Amino acid sequence: MEIAKLIKELRKEKKLTQTELAKLLNTTQDTISLWELGKSLPSVIDLVNLCKIFNVSADYLLGLQGI
């Protein structure tokens, strides 16, 4: 699964809105939307923070698990 779909799926599992996730990451709702649409990618710092928030590995979030 691509990172855009994973971010959206994990956000919904945590019952977070895009705005709530944006606040946790100190970014904007527009940024979260762009990530979920696959039009932009999170920075390395945002990636690390996403992993912490969602309690997943970077390999999982990047779709590298099992490769």
Biopython code that builds the backbone (N, CA, C, O; Angstrom):
import numpy as np
from Bio.PDB.StructureBuilder import StructureBuilder

atoms = [
    (1, "MET", "N", (0.855, -1.181, 0.000)),
    (1, "MET", "CA", (0.000, 0.000, 0.000)),
    (1, "MET", "C", (0.899, 1.243, 0.000)),
    (1, "MET", "O", (1.937, 1.269, 0.661)),
    (2, "GLU", "N", (0.501, 2.229, -0.723)),
    (2, "GLU", "CA", (1.315, 3.444, -0.788)),
    (2, "GLU", "C", (1.136, 4.295, 0.461)),
    (2, "GLU", "O", (0.132, 4.192, 1.166)),
    (3, "ILE", "N", (2.121, 5.130, 0.716)),
    (3, "ILE", "CA", (2.147, 5.924, 1.944)),
    (3, "ILE", "C", (0.903, 6.812, 2.086)),
    (3, "ILE", "O", (0.409, 7.002, 3.198)),
    (4, "ALA", "N", (0.399, 7.350, 0.991)),
    (4, "ALA", "CA", (-0.785, 8.218, 1.050)),
    (4, "ALA", "C", (-1.976, 7.475, 1.650)),
    (4, "ALA", "O", (-2.668, 7.993, 2.526)),
    (5, "LYS", "N", (-2.203, 6.261, 1.168)),
    (5, "LYS", "CA", (-3.332, 5.469, 1.666)),
    (5, "LYS", "C", (-3.110, 5.043, 3.109)),
    (5, "LYS", "O", (-4.048, 5.013, 3.904)),
    (6, "LEU", "N", (-1.866, 4.715, 3.445)),
    (6, "LEU", "CA", (-1.556, 4.301, 4.814)),
    (6, "LEU", "C", (-1.773, 5.426, 5.807)),
    (6, "LEU", "O", (-2.333, 5.209, 6.882)),
    (7, "ILE", "N", (-1.336, 6.622, 5.456)),
    (7, "ILE", "CA", (-1.531, 7.758, 6.368)),
    (7, "ILE", "C", (-3.022, 7.963, 6.630)),
    (7, "ILE", "O", (-3.439, 8.137, 7.775)),
    (8, "LYS", "N", (-3.809, 7.942, 5.580)),
    (8, "LYS", "CA", (-5.262, 8.136, 5.734)),
    (8, "LYS", "C", (-5.877, 7.015, 6.563)),
    (8, "LYS", "O", (-6.684, 7.270, 7.457)),
    (9, "GLU", "N", (-5.499, 5.779, 6.269)),
    (9, "GLU", "CA", (-6.046, 4.626, 6.987)),
    (9, "GLU", "C", (-5.670, 4.676, 8.470)),
    (9, "GLU", "O", (-6.520, 4.465, 9.335)),
    (10, "LEU", "N", (-4.408, 4.954, 8.758)),
    (10, "LEU", "CA", (-3.959, 5.013, 10.148)),
    (10, "LEU", "C", (-4.594, 6.183, 10.890)),
    (10, "LEU", "O", (-4.937, 6.066, 12.066)),
    (11, "ARG", "N", (-4.750, 7.300, 10.207)),
    (11, "ARG", "CA", (-5.408, 8.462, 10.833)),
    (11, "ARG", "C", (-6.835, 8.118, 11.221)),
    (11, "ARG", "O", (-7.284, 8.450, 12.318)),
    (12, "LYS", "N", (-7.549, 7.451, 10.319)),
    (12, "LYS", "CA", (-8.937, 7.085, 10.596)),
    (12, "LYS", "C", (-9.025, 6.048, 11.714)),
    (12, "LYS", "O", (-9.941, 6.098, 12.534)),
    (13, "GLU", "N", (-8.073, 5.105, 11.753)),
    (13, "GLU", "CA", (-8.046, 4.111, 12.836)),
    (13, "GLU", "C", (-7.888, 4.779, 14.198)),
    (13, "GLU", "O", (-8.452, 4.318, 15.191)),
    (14, "LYS", "N", (-7.118, 5.868, 14.240)),
    (14, "LYS", "CA", (-6.908, 6.621, 15.481)),
    (14, "LYS", "C", (-8.047, 7.605, 15.739)),
    (14, "LYS", "O", (-8.055, 8.316, 16.744)),
    (15, "LYS", "N", (-9.015, 7.633, 14.809)),
    (15, "LYS", "CA", (-10.172, 8.539, 14.916)),
    (15, "LYS", "C", (-9.742, 10.005, 15.015)),
    (15, "LYS", "O", (-10.267, 10.778, 15.817)),
    (16, "LEU", "N", (-8.771, 10.357, 14.175)),
    (16, "LEU", "CA", (-8.288, 11.730, 14.104)),
    (16, "LEU", "C", (-8.770, 12.384, 12.817)),
    (16, "LEU", "O", (-8.815, 11.741, 11.768)),
    (17, "THR", "N", (-9.123, 13.636, 12.894)),
    (17, "THR", "CA", (-9.408, 14.394, 11.685)),
    (17, "THR", "C", (-8.070, 14.850, 11.102)),
    (17, "THR", "O", (-7.036, 14.762, 11.765)),
    (18, "GLN", "N", (-8.095, 15.329, 9.880)),
    (18, "GLN", "CA", (-6.883, 15.878, 9.291)),
    (18, "GLN", "C", (-6.383, 17.059, 10.118)),
    (18, "GLN", "O", (-5.178, 17.228, 10.301)),
    (19, "THR", "N", (-7.292, 17.857, 10.605)),
    (19, "THR", "CA", (-6.928, 19.026, 11.412)),
    (19, "THR", "C", (-6.278, 18.604, 12.721)),
    (19, "THR", "O", (-5.289, 19.204, 13.143)),
    (20, "GLU", "N", (-6.821, 17.582, 13.364)),
    (20, "GLU", "CA", (-6.244, 17.100, 14.625)),
    (20, "GLU", "C", (-4.843, 16.541, 14.409)),
    (20, "GLU", "O", (-3.935, 16.805, 15.197)),
    (21, "LEU", "N", (-4.668, 15.763, 13.332)),
    (21, "LEU", "CA", (-3.347, 15.222, 13.030)),
    (21, "LEU", "C", (-2.372, 16.349, 12.713)),
    (21, "LEU", "O", (-1.216, 16.317, 13.136)),
    (22, "ALA", "N", (-2.837, 17.333, 11.977)),
    (22, "ALA", "CA", (-1.989, 18.485, 11.637)),
    (22, "ALA", "C", (-1.505, 19.193, 12.903)),
    (22, "ALA", "O", (-0.340, 19.584, 12.983)),
    (23, "LYS", "N", (-2.380, 19.360, 13.886)),
    (23, "LYS", "CA", (-1.985, 20.004, 15.135)),
    (23, "LYS", "C", (-0.925, 19.192, 15.865)),
    (23, "LYS", "O", (0.014, 19.756, 16.425)),
    (24, "LEU", "N", (-1.070, 17.873, 15.861)),
    (24, "LEU", "CA", (-0.080, 17.003, 16.509)),
    (24, "LEU", "C", (1.289, 17.126, 15.845)),
    (24, "LEU", "O", (2.323, 16.980, 16.498)),
    (25, "LEU", "N", (1.283, 17.394, 14.544)),
    (25, "LEU", "CA", (2.523, 17.477, 13.771)),
    (25, "LEU", "C", (3.003, 18.909, 13.566)),
    (25, "LEU", "O", (4.018, 19.151, 12.914)),
    (26, "ASN", "N", (2.253, 19.855, 14.136)),
    (26, "ASN", "CA", (2.587, 21.278, 13.980)),
    (26, "ASN", "C", (2.660, 21.671, 12.498)),
    (26, "ASN", "O", (3.603, 22.325, 12.052)),
    (27, "THR", "N", (1.641, 21.254, 11.761)),
    (27, "THR", "CA", (1.541, 21.589, 10.342)),
    (27, "THR", "C", (0.097, 21.992, 10.052)),
    (27, "THR", "O", (-0.658, 22.288, 10.978)),
    (28, "THR", "N", (-0.288, 22.005, 8.796)),
    (28, "THR", "CA", (-1.644, 22.430, 8.433)),
    (28, "THR", "C", (-2.480, 21.260, 7.922)),
    (28, "THR", "O", (-1.958, 20.220, 7.524)),
    (29, "GLN", "N", (-3.765, 21.463, 7.946)),
    (29, "GLN", "CA", (-4.690, 20.468, 7.413)),
    (29, "GLN", "C", (-4.447, 20.291, 5.923)),
    (29, "GLN", "O", (-4.566, 19.182, 5.402)),
    (30, "ASP", "N", (-4.110, 21.364, 5.240)),
    (30, "ASP", "CA", (-3.818, 21.291, 3.803)),
    (30, "ASP", "C", (-2.645, 20.351, 3.526)),
    (30, "ASP", "O", (-2.665, 19.599, 2.551)),
    (31, "THR", "N", (-1.631, 20.394, 4.379)),
    (31, "THR", "CA", (-0.474, 19.514, 4.218)),
    (31, "THR", "C", (-0.883, 18.055, 4.359)),
    (31, "THR", "O", (-0.472, 17.212, 3.561)),
    (32, "ILE", "N", (-1.690, 17.756, 5.369)),
    (32, "ILE", "CA", (-2.165, 16.382, 5.582)),
    (32, "ILE", "C", (-2.970, 15.931, 4.368)),
    (32, "ILE", "O", (-2.816, 14.803, 3.902)),
    (33, "SER", "N", (-3.817, 16.799, 3.865)),
    (33, "SER", "CA", (-4.621, 16.487, 2.688)),
    (33, "SER", "C", (-3.743, 16.160, 1.483)),
    (33, "SER", "O", (-4.004, 15.197, 0.763)),
    (34, "LEU", "N", (-2.708, 16.961, 1.268)),
    (34, "LEU", "CA", (-1.791, 16.707, 0.145)),
    (34, "LEU", "C", (-1.093, 15.357, 0.293)),
    (34, "LEU", "O", (-0.916, 14.643, -0.694)),
    (35, "TRP", "N", (-0.692, 14.999, 1.527)),
    (35, "TRP", "CA", (-0.072, 13.691, 1.757)),
    (35, "TRP", "C", (-1.047, 12.576, 1.413)),
    (35, "TRP", "O", (-0.688, 11.616, 0.731)),
    (36, "GLU", "N", (-2.293, 12.706, 1.892)),
    (36, "GLU", "CA", (-3.291, 11.656, 1.697)),
    (36, "GLU", "C", (-3.725, 11.538, 0.238)),
    (36, "GLU", "O", (-4.177, 10.477, -0.191)),
    (37, "LEU", "N", (-3.592, 12.603, -0.510)),
    (37, "LEU", "CA", (-3.912, 12.571, -1.948)),
    (37, "LEU", "C", (-2.718, 12.123, -2.788)),
    (37, "LEU", "O", (-2.842, 11.943, -3.999)),
    (38, "GLY", "N", (-1.565, 11.944, -2.149)),
    (38, "GLY", "CA", (-0.369, 11.533, -2.866)),
    (38, "GLY", "C", (0.262, 12.645, -3.683)),
    (38, "GLY", "O", (1.039, 12.380, -4.599)),
    (39, "LYS", "N", (-0.067, 13.887, -3.357)),
    (39, "LYS", "CA", (0.469, 15.029, -4.103)),
    (39, "LYS", "C", (1.711, 15.613, -3.445)),
    (39, "LYS", "O", (2.374, 16.483, -4.010)),
    (40, "SER", "N", (2.019, 15.132, -2.253)),
    (40, "SER", "CA", (3.169, 15.596, -1.491)),
    (40, "SER", "C", (3.577, 14.468, -0.557)),
    (40, "SER", "O", (2.790, 13.564, -0.278)),
    (41, "LEU", "N", (4.817, 14.528, -0.075)),
    (41, "LEU", "CA", (5.309, 13.523, 0.860)),
    (41, "LEU", "C", (5.749, 14.188, 2.156)),
    (41, "LEU", "O", (6.221, 15.325, 2.148)),
    (42, "PRO", "N", (5.593, 13.477, 3.273)),
    (42, "PRO", "CA", (6.062, 14.042, 4.536)),
    (42, "PRO", "C", (7.584, 14.143, 4.562)),
    (42, "PRO", "O", (8.282, 13.342, 3.940)),
    (43, "SER", "N", (8.085, 15.130, 5.287)),
    (43, "SER", "CA", (9.529, 15.250, 5.500)),
    (43, "SER", "C", (9.983, 14.096, 6.384)),
    (43, "SER", "O", (9.157, 13.374, 6.944)),
    (44, "VAL", "N", (11.280, 13.926, 6.507)),
    (44, "VAL", "CA", (11.809, 12.871, 7.375)),
    (44, "VAL", "C", (11.360, 13.089, 8.816)),
    (44, "VAL", "O", (10.996, 12.135, 9.504)),
    (45, "ILE", "N", (11.385, 14.326, 9.270)),
    (45, "ILE", "CA", (10.946, 14.627, 10.637)),
    (45, "ILE", "C", (9.469, 14.290, 10.807)),
    (45, "ILE", "O", (9.080, 13.701, 11.815)),
    (46, "ASP", "N", (8.643, 14.660, 9.825)),
    (46, "ASP", "CA", (7.214, 14.335, 9.894)),
    (46, "ASP", "C", (7.004, 12.828, 9.836)),
    (46, "ASP", "O", (6.121, 12.301, 10.512)),
    (47, "LEU", "N", (7.793, 12.141, 9.049)),
    (47, "LEU", "CA", (7.696, 10.684, 8.951)),
    (47, "LEU", "C", (7.966, 10.041, 10.316)),
    (47, "LEU", "O", (7.224, 9.159, 10.749)),
    (48, "VAL", "N", (9.019, 10.483, 10.982)),
    (48, "VAL", "CA", (9.343, 9.958, 12.314)),
    (48, "VAL", "C", (8.193, 10.233, 13.280)),
    (48, "VAL", "O", (7.809, 9.354, 14.051)),
    (49, "ASN", "N", (7.650, 11.430, 13.243)),
    (49, "ASN", "CA", (6.544, 11.779, 14.134)),
    (49, "ASN", "C", (5.275, 11.003, 13.805)),
    (49, "ASN", "O", (4.532, 10.622, 14.710)),
    (50, "LEU", "N", (5.020, 10.764, 12.528)),
    (50, "LEU", "CA", (3.875, 9.934, 12.147)),
    (50, "LEU", "C", (4.018, 8.527, 12.716)),
    (50, "LEU", "O", (3.054, 7.950, 13.220)),
    (51, "CYS", "N", (5.223, 7.985, 12.632)),
    (51, "CYS", "CA", (5.478, 6.647, 13.174)),
    (51, "CYS", "C", (5.202, 6.604, 14.670)),
    (51, "CYS", "O", (4.636, 5.634, 15.173)),
    (52, "LYS", "N", (5.597, 7.646, 15.377)),
    (52, "LYS", "CA", (5.349, 7.714, 16.822)),
    (52, "LYS", "C", (3.859, 7.825, 17.119)),
    (52, "LYS", "O", (3.345, 7.134, 17.998)),
    (53, "ILE", "N", (3.173, 8.686, 16.395)),
    (53, "ILE", "CA", (1.733, 8.885, 16.615)),
    (53, "ILE", "C", (0.953, 7.611, 16.329)),
    (53, "ILE", "O", (0.053, 7.243, 17.083)),
    (54, "PHE", "N", (1.303, 6.938, 15.230)),
    (54, "PHE", "CA", (0.556, 5.756, 14.811)),
    (54, "PHE", "C", (1.125, 4.457, 15.376)),
    (54, "PHE", "O", (0.552, 3.386, 15.181)),
    (55, "ASN", "N", (2.269, 4.558, 16.086)),
    (55, "ASN", "CA", (2.917, 3.393, 16.678)),
    (55, "ASN", "C", (3.225, 2.317, 15.628)),
    (55, "ASN", "O", (2.917, 1.139, 15.809)),
    (56, "VAL", "N", (3.834, 2.756, 14.538)),
    (56, "VAL", "CA", (4.256, 1.847, 13.467)),
    (56, "VAL", "C", (5.712, 2.157, 13.121)),
    (56, "VAL", "O", (6.235, 3.215, 13.469)),
    (57, "SER", "N", (6.352, 1.223, 12.436)),
    (57, "SER", "CA", (7.731, 1.443, 12.007)),
    (57, "SER", "C", (7.759, 2.273, 10.721)),
    (57, "SER", "O", (6.772, 2.349, 9.990)),
    (58, "ALA", "N", (8.893, 2.880, 10.471)),
    (58, "ALA", "CA", (9.073, 3.615, 9.213)),
    (58, "ALA", "C", (8.989, 2.657, 8.037)),
    (58, "ALA", "O", (8.442, 3.008, 6.991)),
    (59, "ASP", "N", (9.526, 1.447, 8.193)),
    (59, "ASP", "CA", (9.435, 0.446, 7.129)),
    (59, "ASP", "C", (7.977, 0.177, 6.760)),
    (59, "ASP", "O", (7.635, 0.087, 5.581)),
    (60, "TYR", "N", (7.120, 0.051, 7.778)),
    (60, "TYR", "CA", (5.705, -0.193, 7.517)),
    (60, "TYR", "C", (5.087, 0.985, 6.772)),
    (60, "TYR", "O", (4.409, 0.801, 5.761)),
    (61, "LEU", "N", (5.321, 2.182, 7.272)),
    (61, "LEU", "CA", (4.715, 3.378, 6.680)),
    (61, "LEU", "C", (5.203, 3.606, 5.248)),
    (61, "LEU", "O", (4.457, 4.105, 4.407)),
    (62, "LEU", "N", (6.453, 3.239, 4.977)),
    (62, "LEU", "CA", (7.022, 3.402, 3.646)),
    (62, "LEU", "C", (6.733, 2.210, 2.732)),
    (62, "LEU", "O", (7.135, 2.206, 1.569)),
    (63, "GLY", "N", (6.044, 1.212, 3.252)),
    (63, "GLY", "CA", (5.699, 0.044, 2.450)),
    (63, "GLY", "C", (6.873, -0.880, 2.185)),
    (63, "GLY", "O", (6.886, -1.608, 1.192)),
    (64, "LEU", "N", (7.865, -0.853, 3.076)),
    (64, "LEU", "CA", (9.061, -1.665, 2.901)),
    (64, "LEU", "C", (9.056, -2.945, 3.727)),
    (64, "LEU", "O", (9.944, -3.785, 3.588)),
    (65, "GLN", "N", (8.067, -3.086, 4.574)),
    (65, "GLN", "CA", (7.998, -4.253, 5.426)),
    (65, "GLN", "C", (7.799, -5.505, 4.587)),
    (65, "GLN", "O", (6.921, -5.553, 3.725)),
    (66, "GLY", "N", (8.605, -6.500, 4.841)),
    (66, "GLY", "CA", (8.495, -7.753, 4.111)),
    (66, "GLY", "C", (9.279, -7.803, 2.824)),
    (66, "GLY", "O", (9.186, -8.773, 2.072)),
    (67, "ILE", "N", (10.059, -6.757, 2.560)),
    (67, "ILE", "CA", (10.865, -6.736, 1.322)),
    (67, "ILE", "C", (12.235, -7.318, 1.634)),
    (67, "ILE", "O", (13.085, -7.404, 0.748)),
]
sb = StructureBuilder()
sb.init_structure("model")
sb.init_model(0)
sb.init_chain("A")
sb.init_seg("    ")
for serial, (resi, resn, name, xyz) in enumerate(atoms, 1):
    if name == "N":
        sb.init_residue(resn, " ", resi, " ")
    sb.init_atom(name, np.array(xyz, "f"), 0.0, 1.0, " ", f" {name:<3s}", serial, name[0])
structure = sb.get_structure()
